[in-house]
């Protein structure tokens, strides 16, 4: 016997509860209210977020590398979300790609593919000594934007989720109980709140994840500009288990990111001691005794039962992108979820038909991403591959004035910025011309050495 769910629409006076006030939660609130307003529906959207994004250090941080692509900024602007100048700390217009066998500079293919560095909170631990801070928190901006759009910010922690007559009910630390027509989980995969959704009895299981490393190292603004400039420095090193490492300029600080297979303290020390990394740091510079650092879990694979009758997960506790562009994925999935909830309904069938396709498209592309990093790890052990890659990129930068002809350079740029899908990256990097030049240049470089 086939069971059908009656449509449940968010009509006038409907209540939506969002647990989590990071980009996924606040963008969902913004789009819910925007879509509802455009079709004449009055919604009440409440965002539960106890974290203070105006605080420096862990109290205001959402554990993120803090880079967003220019293309995402333009998409946000088209939706009426204009990032203030004080939120963008630096604009990055090139990469320095470092390997065991040399380095090469990769310029942004076009102006629209630059990236911006931001702070999710008010900056690293210790930055409060620079008060007044010369920057503004990205997450604080988005939360204020949602409130200005009509959302209500409730600065309380949710301690329980129950169901009453088929409707979700949230319990706060103060003991208050609030019921909703639709519940959105935007809690990420690093906080304790994700366990509330695991325990609510709807079968939700978080995504597969792996440990990374993020450190904010104080270097000084003048030294940052002298050593790093306006470039992100990316390291593809022959270290087992390492996917890549990156160093990003942010005002007085350098944000150091290490991604790989469960990064531990020993791996962090090996990466930071590598000659290719040391040459990008000031002479005789040593890691601060107490740097602002964390080892967050990052998204690897799709969760189980991340939506159902009157609830859905969004952001990296739902479906995100592999190793990059988590904010961009939050933007896309938040917009799709809001459109689904307001214009179609909030039953499991509605969400499966209209929200799930966006999530599946991201996950299909992530599978290609896993292939890209597997091949990089496999081929990266070969001097022929590394030398061929560097020489080909160098030739593209020198010989091809047209960005579309710099196929390998553009593919590498998009791997680290999130400006394109892994599918597009694979198509460009596997072009016969690229493969031929890499093989030829690899053999030629080995011969010279």
C-alpha positions in Angstrom: 0.0 0.0 0.0 1.5 3.4 -1.0 1.2 6.1 1.6 0.8 9.7 0.5 1.6 12.7 2.7 -0.8 15.6 2.5 1.0 18.9 1.4 2.0 21.1 4.4 2.6 24.6 3.3 4.2 27.5 5.3 1.3 29.9 5.2 0.7 33.2 7.0 1.9 33.1 10.6 3.9 29.9 10.1 6.8 29.5 12.5 10.3 28.3 11.5 13.0 27.5 14.0 16.6 27.4 12.9 19.3 26.0 15.2 22.6 27.5 14.4 23.4 31.1 13.4 26.4 30.5 11.1 26.2 31.1 7.3 24.0 28.1 6.6 21.4 29.1 9.2 21.4 32.9 8.6 21.3 32.5 4.8 18.4 30.0 5.1 16.6 32.6 7.3 17.3 35.4 4.8 16.0 33.4 1.8 13.0 32.1 3.7 11.9 35.6 4.5 12.8 37.0 1.0 10.8 34.3 -0.8 7.8 34.6 1.6 7.7 38.4 1.3 7.8 38.2 -2.5 4.6 36.0 -2.5 2.8 37.8 0.3 3.4 35.4 3.1 4.2 36.5 6.7 6.6 34.1 8.4 8.1 34.1 11.8 11.7 32.9 11.6 13.7 32.4 14.9 17.5 31.7 14.9 18.9 30.1 18.0 22.6 31.0 18.3 24.4 31.5 21.7 27.8 32.1 20.2 29.1 35.7 20.3 30.6 36.4 16.8 31.9 39.8 18.1 34.4 37.9 20.4 37.9 37.1 19.4 39.3 33.6 19.7 37.3 30.4 20.1 34.2 32.1 21.6 33.4 33.8 18.3 35.0 31.4 15.8 33.3 28.8 13.6 36.5 27.0 12.8 36.9 27.8 9.1 39.8 28.8 6.9 37.9 31.9 5.9 38.2 32.3 2.1 35.4 33.0 -0.2 35.5 33.3 -4.0 34.7 36.5 -5.9 32.1 34.6 -7.9 30.2 33.8 -4.7 30.4 37.4 -3.6 28.8 38.4 -7.0 26.0 35.8 -6.6 25.3 37.0 -3.1 25.2 40.6 -4.3 22.7 39.6 -7.0 20.5 38.4 -4.1 20.9 41.7 -2.3 23.7 40.6 0.1 26.5 43.1 -0.2 29.5 42.4 1.9 30.9 45.5 3.6 34.5 46.5 3.0 35.4 46.0 6.6 34.5 42.3 6.4 37.0 41.6 3.7 40.5 41.6 5.2 42.5 40.9 2.1 41.9 40.3 -1.6 43.9 37.4 -3.1 44.7 37.7 -6.7 47.3 34.9 -7.2 48.5 31.6 -5.9 52.1 30.5 -5.2 52.1 26.7 -5.7 55.0 25.0 -3.8 56.1 21.5 -4.3 59.2 19.4 -3.3 60.7 20.2 -6.7 60.0 23.9 -7.1 57.4 26.7 -7.0 55.3 28.6 -9.6 52.9 31.5 -9.4 49.4 31.2 -10.7 47.5 34.4 -11.4 43.7 34.7 -11.1 42.3 33.6 -14.5 40.0 36.6 -14.5 39.1 39.4 -12.1 35.9 37.5 -11.2 37.9 34.6 -9.9 39.8 36.4 -7.2 39.2 35.3 -3.6 38.7 37.3 -0.3 40.0 36.4 3.1 37.6 36.9 6.0 37.3 36.1 9.7 34.3 34.0 10.8 34.5 35.5 14.3 36.2 38.8 15.4 39.7 37.4 14.8 42.2 35.2 16.5 42.8 34.9 20.2 44.9 37.9 21.2 43.6 40.2 18.5 41.6 42.1 21.0 44.9 43.9 21.9 44.4 45.7 18.5 41.1 47.2 19.6 39.4 48.8 17.9 39.6 45.9 15.5 40.2 47.0 11.8 37.9 44.2 10.6 34.3 42.9 11.1 33.1 39.3 11.6 31.6 37.7 8.5 29.2 35.6 10.6 28.1 38.6 12.6 27.3 40.5 9.4 25.2 37.6 8.1 23.3 37.3 11.4 22.6 41.0 11.5 21.5 40.8 7.9 19.0 38.0 8.8 17.6 40.1 11.7 17.3 43.2 9.5 15.3 41.0 7.1 12.8 40.1 9.8 14.3 37.1 11.6 14.5 36.9 15.4 17.8 36.1 17.1 17.4 34.1 20.3 20.8 34.1 22.1 20.1 30.8 23.9 21.4 27.3 23.6 19.0 24.6 22.5 19.3 21.6 24.8 16.6 19.3 23.5 14.4 18.5 20.6 11.0 16.8 20.9 8.0 16.1 18.7 4.4 17.1 19.7 1.5 16.1 17.4 4.0 15.7 14.5 5.5 19.1 15.0 9.1 19.8 16.2 9.5 21.4 19.6 12.8 23.0 20.9 13.8 23.2 24.5 16.3 25.9 25.6 18.8 25.9 28.4 16.4 28.2 30.3 13.6 25.5 30.1 11.5 27.4 27.6 9.7 25.2 25.0 8.9 26.5 21.5 7.1 24.6 18.8 7.5 25.2 15.0 5.9 24.3 11.7 9.4 23.6 10.3 12.8 23.0 11.9 16.1 23.7 10.3 19.4 22.2 11.6 22.4 24.4 10.8 24.7 23.3 13.6 27.8 22.2 11.6 29.6 19.0 12.4 32.0 20.4 15.1 29.6 21.6 17.8 27.8 19.4 20.4 24.4 20.5 19.1 24.6 18.0 16.2 24.0 15.2 18.7 20.5 16.7 19.5 19.4 15.9 15.9 20.9 12.4 16.1 18.8 11.8 19.2 15.5 13.3 18.0 14.3 10.0 16.6 14.2 10.6 12.9 17.2 8.6 11.8 19.6 11.4 11.2 23.4 10.5 11.1 26.0 13.2 10.5 28.2 13.2 7.4 31.5 11.3 7.3 34.3 13.7 8.3 38.0 13.9 8.9 40.2 16.1 11.1 42.0 19.1 9.7 44.3 21.8 11.2 43.7 25.6 11.2 46.1 28.0 12.8 46.2 31.8 13.0 49.9 32.8 13.3 50.8 36.4 14.2 53.4 37.6 11.9 52.8 41.4 11.7 51.1 43.3 8.8 54.3 44.5 7.2 55.9 41.1 7.3 52.7 39.4 6.0 52.8 41.8 3.0 56.5 41.3 2.5 56.5 37.5 2.7 53.0 36.5 1.5 51.9 39.6 -0.4 48.4 39.2 -1.9 48.9 35.5 -2.7 47.7 32.3 -1.1 50.6 29.9 -0.8 49.6 26.3 -1.5 51.8 23.4 -0.7 51.6 20.0 -2.5 54.2 18.1 -0.6 55.3 14.4 -0.7 54.1 13.6 2.8 52.0 10.5 3.4 48.4 11.3 4.2 48.7 15.0 3.3 46.2 16.4 0.7 47.5 19.9 0.7 48.4 22.8 3.0 47.8 26.5 2.4 48.8 29.8 4.0 46.6 32.8 3.5 47.4 36.5 4.4 44.9 38.1 6.8 46.0 41.5 8.1 48.6 40.9 10.8 48.1 37.1 10.6 48.8 34.2 8.4 46.1 31.5 8.4 47.6 28.1 8.0 45.4 25.2 6.9 46.4 21.5 6.6 44.0 19.0 5.0 44.6 15.3 4.8 43.8 12.0 6.5 43.2 12.8 10.1 45.8 15.4 10.7 47.6 15.0 14.0 50.2 17.0 15.9 53.1 15.1 14.3 51.8 15.9 10.8 51.4 19.6 11.7 55.0 19.7 12.9 56.3 17.9 9.7 54.5 20.3 7.4 55.6 23.4 9.2 59.2 22.2 9.3 59.2 21.5 5.5 61.7 23.7 3.6 59.0 24.8 1.1 56.9 26.1 4.0 59.8 27.6 6.0 60.8 29.8 3.0 57.3 31.4 3.1 57.8 32.5 6.7 60.0 35.3 8.1 63.6 34.3 8.8 64.1 32.8 12.2 60.4 33.0 12.9 59.1 30.4 15.4 55.5 29.2 16.0 54.0 31.1 18.9 53.7 29.2 22.1 50.0 29.6 22.3 48.8 30.3 18.7 45.0 30.5 18.0 44.5 27.0 16.5 42.0 24.2 16.2 41.5 20.8 14.6 38.0 20.9 13.2 36.2 18.1 11.5 35.5 18.8 7.8 33.0 17.2 5.5 33.8 14.0 3.5 30.6 12.3 2.6 26.8 12.5 2.6 24.8 12.1 5.9 21.9 9.8 6.4 18.3 10.9 6.6 19.2 14.6 6.7 15.6 15.7 6.0 12.2 14.4 6.8 8.7 15.5 7.7 8.9 19.1 8.9 12.7 19.2 9.3 15.9 19.5 7.2 19.6 19.9 7.8 21.6 22.5 5.9 25.3 23.4 5.7 28.1 20.9 6.5 25.8 19.0 8.9 23.8 18.3 5.7 25.6 18.3 2.4 28.7 20.4 1.6 31.6 20.5 -0.8 34.8 18.4 -0.4 37.8 20.2 1.0 36.7 23.7 -0.3 34.0 26.3 -0.6 31.9 25.3 2.4 30.4 28.8 2.5 29.4 28.5 -1.1 27.8 25.2 -0.5 25.9 26.6 2.4 24.7 29.4 0.2 23.4 27.0 -2.5 21.7 24.6 -0.2 20.2 27.3 2.0 18.6 28.9 -1.1 17.3 25.6 -2.4 15.9 24.7 1.1 14.1 28.0 1.5 12.6 27.9 -2.0 11.4 24.3 -1.3 9.8 25.1 2.1 8.0 28.2 1.0 6.8 27.4 -2.5 6.3 23.6 -2.3 6.0 22.4 1.3 7.8 20.8 4.2 6.8 17.2 4.0 9.5 14.6 3.4 8.1 14.1 -0.2 8.4 17.9 -0.9 12.0 18.0 0.4 12.9 14.8 -1.5 11.6 16.2 -4.8 12.8 19.8 -4.6 15.7 20.0 -2.0 17.4 16.7 -2.4 18.5 17.3 -6.1 20.7 20.2 -5.1 22.3 18.1 -2.4 22.8 15.2 -4.8 24.4 17.4 -7.4 27.0 18.5 -4.8 27.6 14.9 -3.7 28.0 13.7 -7.3 30.6 16.3 -7.9 32.4 15.5 -4.6 32.9 11.9 -5.9 35.0 13.4 -8.7 36.8 15.5 -6.1 37.8 12.3 -4.2 39.1 11.0 -7.5 41.1 14.2 -8.1 42.8 14.0 -4.7 43.4 10.2 -5.0 45.2 10.7 -8.4 47.1 13.6 -7.0 48.3 11.6 -4.0 49.2 8.6 -6.3 50.9 10.6 -9.1 52.4 13.1 -6.7 55.0 10.4 -5.7 56.5 10.7 -9.1 59.1 13.3 -9.9 58.0 13.1 -13.5 54.5 14.3 -12.6 55.6 17.1 -10.2 58.1 18.5 -12.6 55.8 18.2 -15.6 53.0 20.0 -13.6 55.2 22.9 -12.6 56.8 23.4 -16.0 53.4 23.2 -17.8 51.9 25.8 -15.4 54.9 28.0 -15.9 54.6 27.8 -19.7 50.9 28.6 -19.6 51.5 31.7 -17.4 54.2 33.0 -19.8 52.8 32.0 -23.2 49.0 32.2 -23.1 47.5 35.7 -22.5 44.0 34.3 -22.8 42.7 32.7 -19.6 40.8 29.9 -21.4 44.0 28.6 -22.8 45.7 28.3 -19.4 43.8 25.1 -18.7 46.0 23.5 -16.1 46.6 26.8 -14.3 42.8 27.4 -14.2 42.1 23.9 -13.0 44.5 24.3 -10.1 43.2 27.7 -9.2 39.6 26.3 -9.0 40.6 23.3 -6.9 41.6 25.7 -4.1 39.1 28.5 -4.5 35.9 26.6 -5.1 35.1 28.8 -8.2 34.2 25.8 -10.3 32.9 22.2 -10.0 35.3 19.3 -9.8 33.7 18.1 -13.1 34.9 21.3 -14.8 38.3 20.9 -13.2 38.7 17.3 -14.4 37.7 18.2 -17.9 40.3 21.0 -18.2 43.1 19.1 -16.4 42.6 16.0 -18.6 42.6 17.8 -21.9 44.9 16.1 -24.4 47.0 19.2 -24.8 47.6 19.5 -21.0 48.5 15.8 -20.7 50.9 16.0 -23.6 52.7 19.1 -22.2 52.9 17.6 -18.7 54.5 14.4 -20.0 56.9 16.2 -22.4 57.9 18.8 -19.7 58.3 16.1 -17.1 60.8 14.1 -19.1 62.6 17.2 -20.2 62.9 18.4 -16.6 64.2 15.1 -15.4 66.7 15.0 -18.3 68.1 18.5 -17.3 68.4 17.4 -13.7 
